[in-house]
């Protein structure tokens, strides 16, 4: 229980498990498949005789709310077959007895620590460096000691001194402080470059000015960093796809009555659609419009540019085409205006 409780907190967790079960599937004459385990005996009486019936081994999901020494509630039945826990995993190294996982910045940790150390050492060296003092004899400053004591505190326009014949030059001399070690600045720069090398993300990918001049060249430079980090983006895509499958599996079971849902298009346009709406046909039979339970859904995730970026690129391409072929301007001018901001 040492991992479940502290002096001030108690850990409460969801515990999911798969419970094996066997269901009956009926193959009907129209090619459809019906789960006989989900319908009542009265509903079976109105079904046409199936072509064949077979048993299918599957599972159901149950969730318990637990703490370190007891079950707080449950079992709570989940209507789907996929556990609704969506991990987003970075990189993975399978080892003999465990799997080592890492993120995009894991291997930049040591260069970051070195960078912090050298920047701190630089600030410390500057702070501890003595202010440029004067070297003088008592004879030179004895009469004006108050002025010299406040020289570093006030913006004094002049400093008086008494010439001392025993001192070459006859006036106080300023001693320059020790120079800042160049190695500290150099090592901090090396650590900064190491962070960029380990992550594959350089200044140009973050928008800093480099030697590229055209927009295409700048885009290609940013794509190089995207390629170095692509396995992380690909794993995010896998997680999004799994989350979508979890949702489309339970949406028909949750949205089981008539309601209005909002559909959002790629261009952020909205459309409101009524689902599970029952209307009477011309023969007096009820018909369900947009019946979610009568369809099978799948999920595909595409990782790419946003609609706004694609729209702007389309406008740039069409403007370049009009420049190369001016007679096309009256024909596609409206499309260019539509894709501009």
C-alpha positions as CSV (number, residue, x, y, z in Angstrom):
1,X,0.0,0.0,0.0
2,X,3.0,2.3,0.1
3,X,2.3,3.3,-3.6
4,X,-1.4,4.0,-2.9
5,X,-1.3,6.3,0.1
6,X,0.7,9.1,1.5
7,X,0.2,11.2,4.6
8,X,-2.2,13.5,2.8
9,X,-3.5,11.7,-0.3
10,X,-5.1,8.4,-1.4
11,X,-4.7,7.1,-4.9
12,X,-8.0,6.2,-6.7
13,X,-7.7,4.3,-10.0
14,X,-9.8,2.8,-12.7
15,X,-9.2,-0.9,-13.1
16,X,-10.3,-2.4,-16.5
17,X,-10.6,-6.1,-17.3
18,X,-11.8,-8.2,-20.2
19,X,-14.3,-10.9,-19.2
20,X,-14.5,-13.8,-21.7
21,X,-17.9,-14.6,-23.0
22,X,-19.5,-16.7,-25.8
23,X,-22.2,-15.2,-28.0
24,X,-24.5,-16.6,-30.7
25,X,-24.3,-15.1,-34.2
26,X,-27.0,-15.8,-36.8
27,X,-26.4,-15.5,-40.5
28,X,-29.5,-14.3,-42.2
29,X,-30.8,-14.8,-45.8
30,X,-30.2,-11.1,-46.7
31,X,-26.5,-11.5,-45.8
32,X,-26.7,-9.7,-42.5
33,X,-25.3,-11.0,-39.2
34,X,-27.4,-10.6,-36.0
35,X,-26.1,-11.1,-32.4
36,X,-28.8,-13.3,-30.9
37,X,-27.4,-12.7,-27.4
38,X,-28.4,-9.0,-27.6
39,X,-32.0,-9.5,-28.5
40,X,-34.9,-10.8,-26.4
41,X,-36.9,-13.9,-26.9
42,X,-39.9,-11.9,-28.1
43,X,-37.7,-10.2,-30.8
44,X,-36.5,-13.6,-31.9
45,X,-40.1,-14.7,-32.7
46,X,-40.4,-12.0,-35.3
47,X,-37.1,-12.8,-37.0
48,X,-37.0,-14.9,-40.2
49,X,-35.3,-18.3,-39.8
50,X,-31.5,-17.8,-40.0
51,X,-29.4,-19.7,-42.5
52,X,-26.9,-20.8,-39.8
53,X,-26.1,-20.1,-36.2
54,X,-22.7,-20.3,-34.7
55,X,-21.0,-19.6,-31.4
56,X,-18.3,-16.9,-31.2
57,X,-15.9,-16.3,-28.4
58,X,-15.4,-12.7,-27.5
59,X,-15.2,-10.6,-24.4
60,X,-16.9,-7.7,-22.6
61,X,-15.3,-4.9,-20.7
62,X,-15.8,-4.1,-17.1
63,X,-14.4,-1.2,-15.1
64,X,-13.9,-0.9,-11.3
65,X,-13.0,2.1,-9.2
66,X,-10.4,0.8,-6.8
67,X,-8.1,2.1,-4.1
68,X,-5.2,0.4,-2.4
69,X,-7.2,-2.1,-0.3
70,X,-10.8,-2.1,-1.6
71,X,-13.1,-1.8,-4.6
72,X,-15.0,1.5,-4.4
73,X,-17.6,0.7,-7.1
74,X,-18.2,-1.7,-10.0
75,X,-18.3,-3.5,-12.1
76,X,-19.4,-0.9,-14.6
77,X,-20.0,-2.4,-18.0
78,X,-18.6,-0.6,-21.0
79,X,-20.6,-0.9,-24.2
80,X,-17.6,-1.4,-26.5
81,X,-14.8,-4.0,-27.0
82,X,-11.9,-1.6,-26.9
83,X,-10.5,-0.3,-23.6
84,X,-10.9,3.5,-23.7
85,X,-7.4,4.3,-22.6
86,X,-5.4,5.9,-25.4
87,X,-1.6,6.0,-24.8
88,X,0.5,8.4,-26.8
89,X,3.9,6.7,-27.0
90,X,7.1,8.3,-28.3
91,X,10.0,6.1,-29.3
92,X,10.5,2.5,-28.0
93,X,13.4,0.2,-27.5
94,X,12.4,-3.4,-26.6
95,X,14.9,-4.8,-24.1
96,X,15.1,-8.3,-22.6
97,X,12.9,-7.7,-19.6
98,X,11.3,-4.3,-20.2
99,X,10.6,-1.7,-22.9
100,X,12.4,1.6,-22.8
101,X,10.3,4.5,-24.0
102,X,11.5,8.0,-24.7
103,X,10.2,11.3,-26.0
104,X,11.4,13.9,-28.4
105,X,13.5,15.8,-25.8
106,X,14.8,12.8,-23.7
107,X,18.3,12.8,-25.1
108,X,18.6,16.6,-25.0
109,X,18.5,16.5,-21.2
110,X,22.3,16.2,-20.7
111,X,23.1,19.0,-23.2
112,X,20.5,21.1,-21.5
113,X,22.1,20.5,-18.1
114,X,25.5,21.4,-19.5
115,X,24.1,24.6,-21.1
116,X,22.4,25.6,-17.8
117,X,25.7,25.0,-16.0
118,X,27.9,27.0,-18.3
119,X,25.4,29.9,-18.5
120,X,25.2,29.9,-14.7
121,X,29.0,29.8,-14.4
122,X,29.2,32.7,-16.9
123,X,26.8,34.8,-14.9
124,X,28.7,34.0,-11.7
125,X,32.0,35.0,-13.2
126,X,30.6,38.3,-14.3
127,X,29.0,39.0,-11.0
128,X,32.1,38.1,-8.9
129,X,34.5,40.0,-11.2
130,X,35.7,43.1,-9.2
131,X,34.9,46.5,-10.5
132,X,37.8,48.2,-12.2
133,X,39.7,49.6,-9.1
134,X,42.2,52.4,-8.9
135,X,45.7,51.9,-7.6
136,X,46.9,55.0,-5.7
137,X,49.2,56.0,-2.9
138,X,47.9,57.6,0.3
139,X,49.5,60.8,-0.7
140,X,47.4,61.0,-3.9
141,X,44.0,60.6,-2.3
142,X,44.4,61.5,1.4
143,X,43.0,65.0,1.0
144,X,40.1,63.8,-1.2
145,X,39.3,60.4,0.5
146,X,35.5,61.1,0.7
147,X,35.3,61.8,-3.0
148,X,37.2,58.6,-3.9
149,X,35.1,56.5,-1.5
150,X,31.9,57.5,-3.3
151,X,33.4,57.3,-6.8
152,X,31.7,54.0,-7.5
153,X,28.4,55.0,-6.0
154,X,27.8,58.4,-7.6
155,X,28.2,59.8,-11.1
156,X,31.1,62.1,-10.2
157,X,32.2,64.3,-13.1
158,X,35.8,64.5,-11.9
159,X,38.2,63.0,-9.3
160,X,40.8,65.2,-7.6
161,X,44.2,63.8,-6.5
162,X,47.5,65.1,-5.1
163,X,50.5,64.4,-7.3
164,X,53.0,62.1,-5.8
165,X,56.6,62.5,-7.1
166,X,57.5,59.0,-6.1
167,X,54.9,57.5,-8.5
168,X,55.7,57.4,-12.3
169,X,53.1,59.5,-14.1
170,X,52.0,61.1,-10.9
171,X,48.3,60.1,-11.0
172,X,46.3,57.0,-9.8
173,X,46.1,54.2,-12.4
174,X,43.0,52.0,-13.1
175,X,43.5,48.3,-12.9
176,X,41.4,46.3,-15.5
177,X,39.4,43.3,-14.1
178,X,40.2,39.8,-15.3
179,X,38.6,38.9,-18.7
180,X,35.7,36.5,-18.9
181,X,36.9,33.0,-19.7
182,X,36.0,32.4,-23.4
183,X,35.7,28.7,-22.7
184,X,32.5,29.2,-20.8
185,X,30.8,30.9,-23.7
186,X,32.2,28.4,-26.2
187,X,31.0,25.4,-24.2
188,X,27.5,26.9,-23.8
189,X,27.3,27.2,-27.6
190,X,28.5,23.6,-28.1
191,X,25.8,22.4,-25.6
192,X,23.2,24.4,-27.5
193,X,24.3,22.8,-30.8
194,X,24.1,19.4,-29.1
195,X,20.5,20.0,-28.2
196,X,19.7,20.8,-31.8
197,X,21.6,17.7,-33.1
198,X,19.9,15.3,-30.7
199,X,16.4,16.5,-31.4
200,X,16.9,17.1,-35.2
201,X,15.3,20.5,-34.8
202,X,17.5,23.4,-35.9
203,X,16.9,27.2,-35.8
204,X,15.7,27.3,-39.4
205,X,12.9,24.9,-38.6
206,X,11.7,27.2,-35.9
207,X,11.5,30.2,-38.1
208,X,15.0,31.7,-37.6
209,X,16.5,33.3,-40.7
210,X,19.0,31.1,-42.5
211,X,20.7,31.2,-45.9
212,X,17.5,30.1,-47.8
213,X,16.0,32.8,-49.9
214,X,12.9,31.2,-51.5
215,X,9.8,30.1,-49.7
216,X,10.1,26.6,-51.2
217,X,13.7,26.3,-49.8
218,X,12.5,27.4,-46.4
219,X,9.7,24.8,-46.5
220,X,12.1,22.0,-47.5
221,X,14.3,22.9,-44.5
222,X,11.4,22.6,-42.2
223,X,10.5,19.3,-43.7
224,X,13.9,17.9,-42.8
225,X,13.2,18.5,-39.1
226,X,9.7,16.9,-39.6
227,X,11.4,13.8,-41.1
228,X,13.8,13.5,-38.1
229,X,10.8,13.6,-35.7
230,X,8.4,11.7,-37.9
231,X,8.2,8.6,-35.7
232,X,6.7,10.7,-33.0
233,X,4.1,12.2,-35.3
234,X,3.3,8.7,-36.6
235,X,2.7,7.4,-33.1
236,X,0.4,10.3,-32.4
237,X,-1.5,9.3,-35.6
238,X,-1.8,5.8,-34.3
239,X,-3.2,7.1,-31.0
240,X,-5.7,9.3,-32.8
241,X,-6.8,6.3,-34.9
242,X,-7.3,4.2,-31.8
243,X,-9.3,6.9,-30.1
244,X,-11.5,7.2,-33.2
245,X,-12.2,3.5,-33.2
246,X,-13.2,3.6,-29.5
247,X,-15.6,6.4,-30.3
248,X,-17.2,5.0,-33.5
249,X,-17.7,1.7,-31.6
250,X,-19.8,3.2,-28.8
251,X,-21.4,6.1,-30.7
252,X,-24.2,3.9,-32.2
253,X,-24.9,2.5,-28.7
254,X,-24.9,5.9,-26.9
255,X,-26.7,7.8,-29.7
256,X,-29.7,5.4,-29.8
257,X,-32.5,7.9,-30.0
258,X,-33.5,10.8,-32.2
259,X,-31.3,13.8,-31.8
260,X,-29.6,16.5,-33.8
261,X,-25.8,16.3,-34.1
262,X,-23.4,18.8,-35.5
263,X,-21.0,17.9,-38.3
264,X,-17.9,20.0,-38.8
265,X,-16.2,20.0,-42.2
266,X,-12.5,20.4,-43.0
267,X,-13.0,24.1,-43.6
268,X,-14.7,24.5,-40.2
269,X,-18.1,24.7,-41.9
270,X,-21.0,23.4,-39.8
271,X,-24.0,21.3,-40.7
272,X,-26.7,20.0,-38.4
273,X,-28.2,16.6,-39.1
274,X,-31.0,14.6,-37.5
275,X,-30.1,11.0,-36.7
276,X,-32.3,8.0,-35.7
277,X,-35.4,9.9,-36.9
278,X,-38.5,7.6,-37.4
279,X,-40.9,8.5,-40.2
280,X,-43.8,6.6,-41.7
281,X,-43.4,5.3,-45.2
282,X,-46.2,5.4,-47.8
283,X,-47.1,1.8,-46.9
284,X,-47.6,2.7,-43.2
285,X,-44.3,1.1,-42.0
286,X,-41.9,3.0,-39.8
287,X,-38.5,3.9,-41.4
288,X,-35.5,5.1,-39.5
289,X,-33.5,7.9,-41.2
290,X,-29.8,8.0,-40.5
291,X,-29.9,4.9,-38.3
292,X,-26.4,4.8,-36.7
293,X,-27.0,1.2,-35.5
294,X,-27.5,0.0,-39.1
295,X,-24.0,0.9,-40.3
296,X,-20.4,-0.1,-39.6
297,X,-17.9,2.7,-39.3
298,X,-14.2,2.8,-39.7
299,X,-11.5,5.4,-38.9
300,X,-8.6,6.7,-41.0
301,X,-6.3,9.5,-39.8
302,X,-4.2,11.6,-42.1
303,X,-1.5,13.8,-40.7
304,X,-0.8,16.8,-42.9
305,X,-1.2,20.5,-43.4
306,X,-4.2,22.3,-42.1
307,X,-7.0,23.5,-44.3
308,X,-5.8,27.1,-44.0
309,X,-2.3,26.2,-45.2
310,X,-3.6,24.2,-48.1
311,X,-5.9,27.0,-49.1
312,X,-3.1,29.5,-49.0
313,X,-0.8,27.2,-51.1
314,X,-3.6,26.8,-53.6
315,X,-4.0,30.5,-54.0
316,X,-0.2,30.9,-54.5
317,X,-0.2,28.2,-57.1
318,X,-3.1,29.7,-59.0
319,X,-1.5,33.2,-58.9
320,X,1.7,31.7,-60.3
321,X,-0.3,30.0,-63.0
322,X,-2.0,33.2,-63.9
323,X,1.4,35.0,-64.1
324,X,2.6,32.3,-66.5
325,X,-0.6,32.2,-68.5
326,X,-2.4,35.6,-68.3
327,X,-5.5,34.6,-70.4
328,X,-6.5,32.3,-67.5
329,X,-7.1,35.2,-65.1
330,X,-10.7,35.9,-66.0
331,X,-11.5,32.2,-65.7
332,X,-10.0,31.4,-62.2
333,X,-9.9,34.9,-60.7
334,X,-12.9,34.0,-58.5
335,X,-11.1,30.9,-57.2
336,X,-8.1,32.9,-56.2
337,X,-10.2,35.4,-54.4
338,X,-12.0,32.6,-52.6
339,X,-8.7,31.1,-51.3
340,X,-7.2,34.3,-50.1
341,X,-7.4,35.4,-46.5
